[in-house]
Structures are given as structure tokens and as C-alpha cells.
Amino acid sequence: MENSMEKPLLSDSDDEQVYSIKNRSFTSSFLSDADGEQQTYSIRNRSFTASFVIDSDDIPPITGIRQFFLEFFVESRKLWYLAGPAIFTNICQYSLGAFTQTFAGHVGTLQLDAFSIENSVIAGLSLGVLLGMGSAVETLCGQAYGAGQLEMLGVYLQRSWVILLGTSCLLTFLYIFALPFLLLIGQTESISRAAGKLALWMIPQLFAYALNFPTAKFLQAQSKIMAMALISAVALGLHIVFSWLLMLKLGWGMAGGAAMLDASWWFIVVAQLIYILSGTCGKAWTGFTLRAFQNLWGFVRLSVASAVMLCLETWYFMALVLFAGYLKDAEVSVAALSVCTNIVGWTNMIAIGFNAAISVRVSNELGAGHPRTAKFSVVVMVISAFLIGLFFSVLILIFQGQYPSLFTDSSAVKQVVYDLTPLLAFCIVVNSIQPALSGVAIGAGWQALIAYVNIVCYYVFGVPLGLILGYKLDMVFKASISAQRIKHWRAEIDAKRQSADKLTI
């Protein structure tokens, strides 16, 4: 594998092979200094605030605890410089669909199920493909920016637009034939009809995805993420107000929700394009060029590898929602699981923010020939992601009895969500780390390798285990027992505290 990583990701000569800089492969240099040198670099030529400065130095070998914490502090600032706005942006963009789903739950259980199936299956399939293919821009633009080849960023962006728009045209058939597709995979007729009708209304969102994902990766590679955060915040604010007005106040239901979701995504796309075309990206955007149509096959290969890696992750949650539709009480099961995946999705936006940040950090540093800095960035990211996941896991256990009411008015759905909360809390911790680690693969161009890892972890191990727990062992009942044990432990703790207080008095 090491030899393969020494080759440029795109071998076409017009791309100037910016990835073979200093003849270092990520595989070897990630583990140790590729030249075997124990040099001490001057810290004055490194940035403590910006995420990356061209011509900066690699970090020296870390030899003590004090030096570790110093470098941890420096790298944390660089990661959060990227991750903070990226997390905020991801939360805002994810919340567009999440708030629509929340409003749908107050329209009715069938509407909640329909939106959950459309969002998880139809839109989930498309999002996995397009987001995955768009991450090729993240790899190429990040490494090109680190190597100082700024003029190539705009070319890569336009190539990705061409490929993703073409892919969207093919995916349109999935939206058109959503009803027979959902019936084919065993969904109930009532849910399938409602979700199939909604899918037709969501076709404009599909093409917004095709333009948004490459554009976002293009801006992230240059650390221009504050503009993305501002645009997403404005879009979310408008979306919440008008979705509530159309779906609940005026009684338009899912038609109003679909219209606002389409409009909100296109607002983000148009605003980002205006930002780029206004000249804020300097040499990274010099205008439209015919070079975007050159070497498309090489770009397609990396895009497909990226898509496979990301699809295997996003489709895993889609599979869970689908299997829930085969349980005894399908409507309640799908609704409850959609609430849980909604919560996991929100917390995952933090991990995906780290995904974007570590991808930029790793690709920039590898492009500049800084293997030790790239390695240390991964260490800082894993520690930070774990601590944040643990915090939200504890938080959701504390408010176990309150948060289900935010998503549904059905007492049956609330009870199932309440029972699943202990498992949900554990899932949040694990899922806080995994998406962030995928960013390392994207930054290094390891998408094809990680695709094989995802196949084994998600589909050879994860899905079969979920089927066994859900169908054979009745895991909902197990979750209920877990919840009862937690309440019992809390009662014991409270009793001990009261006894201690009495003894003190």
C-alpha cells in the first residue's frame, strides 16, 4: 500500500502532480520521520492561530509531557479554528431537515414516518453518493492548497460540479420511482405512498446537493468557513420561521415543508456561489475554464472511491430505519428510530465538523511535507471528539424523560424513545469518533482502503448484529430493562444521600 500512496492521486500532467511533494508517502511518514532525521524546528515559523500557513515548519519530535501539552494546545487552536465554524455550519444545514422532520411529527405520525423514510432512504441514498463524490474535492484541493498550487483549486471544483450534476440526473429516476422502490423493499403502502409523493417534491434539493458539497469542500480547503457559517445560519433562521408558518400555521403540511427545504438549500448554494464569484478566493478562483472537462476519468475514479466510503456510512442508518419498518408496530418503530437517528445526526454534526477540520489539516500538512504535524493533528482530534461525545451522552441521559416531547406528540413513540435512550447515549459516544477518523482518510486520499473497512464493520458485523438484537432478542425490551436499572441505581444513590444527610443532621 505504501508504494501506491507514493503515486499522485491524479496522474494527468496538467495537475502538476502536486501530491508527490518531497517524495514522501503518507504511510511511511505518518509513522516516523521519512528521512530518519531528528531535527529541531524553530517554532517561530509556525502559526498558533490560523489553521495553516504556507512555508511553515513541521513540528519537532515530541519528547516530553510538557512539550506534548504545548503542542496539544497549539494544534487544538488550529483544529477549532476550522472545526468550530464547520460544526456550526453542519448543525445549521442538518437542522434544515431535522426541523422539518420535527414539524412533520406535529402534523401527524404518518407524515413523520413519510419524511423519515424519504429523508433516510431516498435522500439518504443521494446524499451518500453526492457527499462522497464531493469529498474528492476535499482531498485534492486540500493537498493542492498545502503545496501552494492555488490555481488548481478552481479547476477541481468545476470538475466536481460536472461529475456531480451528471450523477444527479441519474439519481433523479430514484426520486421519480420512489413509490415502487419503497414497496419493492417491503415498506407499508401508506408510508410508501406518502414518502413517494414527498420524494417528487424534493428533486430540487438533489441538484442543490450536487452544487453545494463540492463548493463547501472548496471553501473548507482554504479555511474560508466563516462565510459558510454565516450563510447557513441565515438559511436556518429563515427556514424555521417559514416552515412553522407554512406547515403548522397555514396548514400546508408536508407540501410546505418540502417547498421550504428546497428553497433553503438553494439559498445556501446561490449565496456561496456569489461569495466565490465576488473574488474573495483570489488565485483559487480565476473563472470558468475548459480544463474542467480534462482528465475527468481520473477525477471520477477518486470520486467513486470517496462515494463508496461515505455511502457505506450513511446507508447504514438508512438500513436501520428500513428494518424498523418490518417490526410488529411499524409506524411507532419507524417514528421512534427516526427520533433517535435525528439525535445521533445532530451530535454527528460535531463529529463531521471534526471530519472537515482534520481533513483540511491532514491534507494541508501532507501537501506541505509535514508528516509529524499531520500525525499529531489526528491525536488531538480523537481526544477532543471523544470528550465532546461523552458530554452529550451524559446530557441526554439527564434529560431522558423530557427530550422525546420535542419530536412527537405520540405517547407510544415517546415511551419507545425513552426506553432506547441508554443505547442511544452509548451510540453517541462511538459515533463521535468514527466520522472524525474518516476525515483522516479523506485528507490522505485513503478512500478506497477505508471503503473495505466500512464494509466489514457496518455490513458484515453491524447490520447482522442489529437484526439479531431487533428481531430475535427483542432489543426494545432489553432497552427498557436497562432504563429501569438506571432508574433503580439513581434511586439507590438518592436514598444513600438522604441517609447521609440524616446522619449529618
Secondary structure, DSSP 8 states (H G I E B T S, - for coil): -HHHHTS-SS--GGGTTGGGGGG--HHHHHHS-TT-------GGGS-SSSS--TT--------SHHHHHHHHHHHHHHHHHHHHHHHHHHHHHHHHHHHHHHHHHHH-HHHHHHHHHIIIIIHHHHHHHHHHHHHHHHHHHHHHHHTT-THHHHHHHHHHHHHHHHHHHHHHHHHHTHHHHHHHTT--HHHHHHHHHHHHHTHHHHHHHHHHHHHHHHHHHTT--HHHHHHHHHHHHHHHHHHIIIIIIS--THHHHHHHHHHHHHHHHHHHHHHIIIIITGGG-----GGGGSSHHHHHHHHHHHHHHHHHHHHHHHHHHHHHTTSSSHHHHHHHHHHHHHHHHHHHHHHHHHHHHHHHHHHHHHHTT-HHHHHHHHHHHHHHHHHHHHHHHHHHHHTTTTGGGGT---HHHHHHHHHHHHHHHHHHHHHHHHHHHHHHHHHHT-HHHHHHHHIIIIIIIIHHHHHIIIIIS-HHHHHHHHHHHHHHHHHHHHHHHHHHHHHH-
